């Protein structure tokens, strides 16, 4: 974390030295905000959902009445928004507010075209946007186990560095604006595959007569393990996918972005393509608001192990 004097020297006029804004207080945004409070920052945040603002207050942050108010109070602002439309709305509001000389880090998984549009709109209002998507689930965000793929203006990234350190485990500077979301899609391609392979491995172990919990403990620590096996394996065993850290419905948007990028670059991806029907089936089975660990439930339905609304039968 940079010293207070260093932060003060780069902050815009009219803001407090340790004030950081978070616009969008969903699963990821609320976790980042809470960790920034723990890191010693004054955190101001906005979300249109009242319950999200109350969550921020309980974590020690200051809820604001609008995105514009956040920008008026804070020189560095984290954006964690659910859609292109939400990003466009925030950009219009900030430009219209007349706030100047702020740095914003856009952390969501959104189309590169949407991020470029937002960058240009904000630049007209003397606001700098960085493309900084995150690698990690909501559970990892709570534990400050996120990786930031930072792209854009190098000086702005350096000025934002203490904030990244407040909510992430590591930051990678990946170059020009847009490289961040490209890197995130590469990472998410692997997440899609590893999440599905985790479900297959656990079910295979269970049907072989092994204790699923022991499968997770043993395999996660060996060559066959992965971060998804470590994070989502326990959720599959405990059937706790109703406690979503990445909702299946939101994940469908990420999958679509990966598909579009694969088509645009003429990249063959047979393993990724094989996961698509499983995630679609999760939606059809009513798991839109559940964690993507619910792919385990899809595999159970494929073998007739579970009927809708019932627990899996024991073998």
ABEGO torsion letter per residue (X at the ends): XBBAAAAAAABBBGBBAABBBBBEABAAAAAAAAAAAAAGBBBBBBBABAAAAAAAAAAGBBBBABAAAAAAABABBBBBBABAAAAAAAAAAAAAAGBBGBBBBBABBBBAAAAAAAAAAAAAAGBBBBBBBBBEBAAAAAAGABBBBBBEBAAAAAAAAAAAAAABABBBBAEBBGAAAAAAAAAAAAAAAAAAAAAAAAAAAAAAGBBAAAAAAAAAABAABBAAAAAAAAAAAAGAAABBABBAAAAAAAAAAAAAAAAAAGBBBAAAAAAAAAAAAAAAAGAAABBAAAAAAAAAAAAGABBBGBBBBBX
